[in-house]
């Protein structure tokens, strides 16, 4: 996954064990996340663009349908682990319907220091036509930790690539396999098959139209039927009038000691209130909620965006 590796190395600088990400959401949803220490994951078919997984599949499928490129991939993997490529692709095809209909995601974005006080204009504008109060919840996500492993979650950047760039990405993967063939021969065969499967999964779930690049989105991915976790929680909720199953990420060390590194009180960095006619009541409400979960210096960690755009316009 060369694109994902580059993004991860860029945002998680070598001397830092965490990176800051932001979740733009409604004030109501943010308050629920803080009070419950739970973040909801929704089915990809219930997202705004319900064809997102299909979009990624179509682009990846076109690239792998190129006979020369497909042959090169299979040959490169055969040198390391014979028949690993067809087995991995067969496994992916076996799980395709589940990937398409039972993949759950939560979305967050990269956060820059210069956005600390006001947030990102393009994200506030995305909600400008709504009268719903919006906030940005900034979190310090650890680079490595037991939490995501215990929850069986995949955390990957969204790739805003066009068809040609996907072809180039696959060419890079093929070359990387060839270059590292000696090492790969020493790796357990099932691990290689699992990584090829994970590459295909991330490809279909995290490929997005290049026009959305300003979002700088990363996705938390959960497959409840393929890789369930006893720590994850689920419920049936009605969202915008649509009954649906949601899965909840427990950001709470009280659930399990393995979640200590992703406890919300530990990860919380700041909260930015979006353009609103009610900034002061919202400030007081969020400070009170943060104090309830023992966030230190809550008063100094809530900010009001002063970007001059009219909410609800």
C-alpha positions in Angstrom: 0.0 0.0 0.0 2.5 2.6 -1.1 0.1 5.6 -1.1 -1.2 4.8 2.4 2.4 4.3 3.6 3.5 7.7 2.3 0.5 9.4 3.8 1.0 7.7 7.2 4.7 8.5 7.2 4.0 12.1 6.4 1.3 12.8 9.0 2.9 10.6 11.7 6.3 12.3 11.8 9.1 10.1 12.9 9.6 11.8 16.3 5.8 11.8 17.2 3.8 8.9 18.5 0.5 10.5 17.5 -1.1 12.7 14.8 -4.1 15.1 15.1 -7.3 14.3 13.2 -10.6 16.1 13.3 -14.2 14.9 13.1 -16.6 17.5 11.6 -20.1 16.7 12.8 -23.3 18.1 14.3 -23.1 19.6 17.8 -25.7 17.0 18.9 -23.6 14.1 17.6 -20.4 15.5 19.1 -22.1 15.9 22.5 -23.2 12.3 22.3 -19.7 11.1 21.4 -18.3 13.0 24.4 -20.9 11.9 26.9 -21.0 8.2 25.9 -17.4 7.9 24.8 -18.7 6.1 21.7 -18.2 6.9 18.0 -20.8 5.6 15.6 -19.8 3.7 12.4 -22.4 3.6 9.6 -22.9 1.2 6.8 -21.3 2.5 3.6 -24.6 2.1 1.8 -26.1 4.7 4.2 -23.4 7.3 3.5 -24.1 10.5 1.4 -22.5 8.8 -1.6 -23.9 5.3 -1.3 -21.8 4.2 -4.3 -18.5 4.9 -2.7 -17.4 1.2 -2.3 -18.7 0.4 -5.8 -16.8 3.4 -7.2 -13.5 2.0 -5.7 -14.3 -1.5 -7.0 -14.9 -0.3 -10.5 -11.6 1.6 -10.7 -9.6 -1.2 -9.1 -11.3 -3.9 -11.3 -10.4 -1.9 -14.5 -6.8 -1.7 -13.4 -6.6 -5.5 -12.6 -8.4 -6.4 -15.8 -5.4 -5.1 -17.7 -3.9 -8.5 -18.8 -0.2 -7.4 -18.8 -0.5 -5.7 -15.4 -2.4 -8.6 -13.9 0.1 -11.1 -15.2 3.0 -9.0 -13.8 1.3 -8.9 -10.4 0.7 -12.7 -10.4 4.3 -13.4 -11.5 5.8 -11.1 -8.9 3.9 -12.8 -6.1 4.6 -16.3 -7.5 8.3 -15.7 -7.0 7.6 -15.1 -3.3 4.7 -17.4 -2.6 3.4 -19.5 -5.4 -0.3 -19.1 -6.2 -0.7 -16.4 -3.5 -2.3 -13.9 -5.9 -5.1 -16.0 -7.2 -5.9 -17.3 -3.7 -6.0 -13.7 -2.3 -8.2 -12.5 -5.2 -10.4 -15.6 -4.8 -10.8 -14.8 -1.1 -11.7 -11.2 -1.9 -14.3 -12.3 -4.5 -15.7 -14.7 -1.9 -16.2 -11.8 0.5 -17.2 -9.2 -2.1 -20.9 -9.2 -1.2 -20.1 -8.8 2.4 -17.6 -6.0 1.7 -20.2 -4.3 -0.4 -23.2 -4.6 2.0 -21.7 -5.0 5.4 -18.7 -2.6 5.7 -19.0 0.1 8.4 -16.9 3.3 8.5 -16.3 6.3 10.5 -14.7 9.3 8.8 -12.1 11.8 10.2 -9.8 14.3 8.5 -6.2 15.4 8.9 -5.9 18.5 11.0 -3.3 21.3 10.6 -2.0 23.6 13.3 -3.2 26.6 11.4 -6.8 25.3 11.7 -6.6 25.2 15.6 -8.7 28.3 16.1 -11.1 28.4 13.3 -11.3 25.0 11.6 -11.4 24.5 7.9 -13.5 26.8 5.8 -14.4 24.2 3.1 -15.7 21.9 5.8 -17.9 24.6 7.4 -19.1 25.6 3.9 -20.2 22.0 3.3 -22.8 22.4 6.0 -23.6 26.1 5.4 -27.0 25.3 3.8 -28.1 23.5 7.0 -29.4 25.1 10.1 -27.8 22.4 12.2 -25.1 23.6 14.6 -21.7 22.1 13.7 -18.5 21.5 15.6 -15.1 20.1 14.9 -13.8 17.5 17.4 -10.0 17.3 17.3 -8.3 14.1 18.5 -4.7 12.9 19.0 -4.7 9.5 17.4 -1.8 7.2 18.4 0.5 5.9 15.7 0.5 2.4 17.1 -1.6 0.9 19.9 -3.5 -2.1 21.2 -6.8 -0.3 21.0 -7.4 -0.5 17.2 -6.0 -4.1 17.1 -8.4 -5.2 19.9 -11.3 -3.7 18.0 -10.3 -5.3 14.7 -10.3 -1.9 13.0 -8.5 -0.8 9.9 -7.3 2.8 9.7 -6.5 4.1 6.3 -6.2 7.4 4.4 -8.6 8.0 1.5 -6.8 8.1 -1.9 -8.1 10.7 -4.3 -6.7 9.0 -7.4 -7.9 9.0 -11.0 -7.8 5.8 -13.1 -4.3 6.5 -14.4 -3.0 7.1 -10.9 -4.4 3.8 -9.7 -2.6 2.1 -12.6 0.6 3.7 -11.5 0.0 2.7 -7.9 -0.3 -1.0 -8.9 2.9 -0.7 -11.0 4.6 0.5 -7.9 3.2 -2.4 -5.8 4.5 -4.9 -8.4 8.0 -3.3 -8.3 8.0 -3.3 -4.5 7.2 -7.0 -4.5 10.0 -7.8 -6.8 12.5 -5.6 -4.9 11.6 -7.2 -1.6 11.1 -10.8 -2.9 13.9 -12.2 -0.7 12.3 -10.9 2.5 8.8 -11.9 1.4 9.9 -15.5 0.9 10.6 -15.6 4.7 7.1 -14.4 5.5 4.3 -16.8 6.3 2.2 -17.5 3.2 -1.1 -16.8 5.0 0.2 -13.4 6.0 1.0 -12.5 2.4 -2.4 -13.6 1.3 -4.0 -11.5 4.1 -2.0 -8.4 3.1 -3.0 -8.7 -0.5 -6.6 -9.1 0.6 -6.2 -6.0 2.9 -4.8 -4.1 0.0 -7.8 -4.9 -2.2 -10.2 -4.1 0.7 -8.6 -0.7 1.4 -8.6 0.0 -2.4 -12.3 -0.4 -2.8 -13.3 1.3 0.5 -10.8 4.1 0.4 -10.8 5.2 -3.2 -12.6 8.5 -3.8 -13.2 10.9 -6.6 -10.2 13.3 -6.9 -12.6 16.3 -6.6 -12.9 15.6 -2.9 -9.2 15.9 -2.1 -9.7 19.0 0.2 -11.4 16.8 2.7 -8.1 14.9 3.4 -10.2 12.1 4.8 -9.1 9.0 6.7 -11.5 6.1 7.3 -11.9 3.7 10.2 -13.2 0.5 8.7 -15.0 -2.4 10.5 -16.2 -5.7 9.0 -18.5 -7.3 11.7 -19.0 -10.6 9.9 -15.5 -11.1 8.6 -13.5 -9.8 11.6 -15.8 -9.3 14.5 -14.6 -7.9 17.9 -16.3 -8.6 21.2 -15.4 -5.1 22.3 -17.5 -3.4 19.6 -21.1 -2.5 20.3 -24.0 -2.4 17.9 -27.6 -1.1 18.0 -30.5 -0.3 15.6 -31.0 3.5 15.2 -33.1 5.7 13.1 -31.0 8.3 11.3 -32.8 10.9 9.0 -35.8 8.6 9.1 -33.9 5.5 8.0 -33.7 2.5 10.4 -30.3 1.0 10.3 -27.7 -1.0 12.2 -24.8 1.0 13.5 -21.6 -0.1 15.3 -20.0 1.9 18.1 -16.3 2.3 18.7 -15.8 2.4 22.5 -13.4 5.1 23.3 -13.4 4.1 26.9 -10.8 2.3 29.0 -13.7 1.2 31.3 -14.7 -1.3 28.6 -11.2 -2.8 28.5 -7.7 -1.9 29.6 -6.5 -2.5 26.0 -8.4 0.6 25.0 -6.4 2.9 27.3 -4.5 4.5 24.4 -7.7 5.5 22.6 -9.8 6.6 25.6 -11.5 9.8 24.6 -10.3 11.7 27.6 -6.7 10.9 26.6 -7.1 11.5 22.9 -9.1 14.8 23.2 -7.2 17.8 21.9 -9.8 20.5 21.4 -13.3 21.3 20.1 -14.0 24.1 17.7 -17.6 25.5 17.5 -18.6 26.3 14.0 -20.2 29.5 12.8 -23.4 29.8 15.0 -25.7 32.4 16.6 -25.3 30.5 19.9 -21.6 30.2 20.5 -21.7 31.0 24.2 -24.4 28.5 25.3 -22.6 25.8 23.2 -19.3 26.7 24.8 -20.7 26.2 28.3 -22.4 23.0 27.4 -19.3 21.4 25.9 -17.1 22.5 28.7 -19.5 20.9 31.2 -19.6 17.7 29.2 -15.8 17.5 28.9 -15.4 18.0 32.6 -17.7 15.1 33.2 -15.3 12.8 31.5 -12.3 14.3 33.3 -10.7 16.3 30.5 -8.2 18.6 32.1 -8.4 22.4 31.4 -11.7 21.9 29.5 -12.4 25.7 29.5 -9.1 26.3 27.6 -9.8 23.5 25.0 -13.1 24.8 23.5 -12.9 27.5 20.8 -15.3 29.4 18.6 -14.6 29.7 14.9 -14.7 33.3 13.9 -14.8 32.7 10.1 -17.3 35.2 8.8 -19.8 32.9 7.0 -23.5 33.0 7.8 -24.8 29.7 9.1 -27.9 28.3 7.4 -27.4 30.5 4.3 
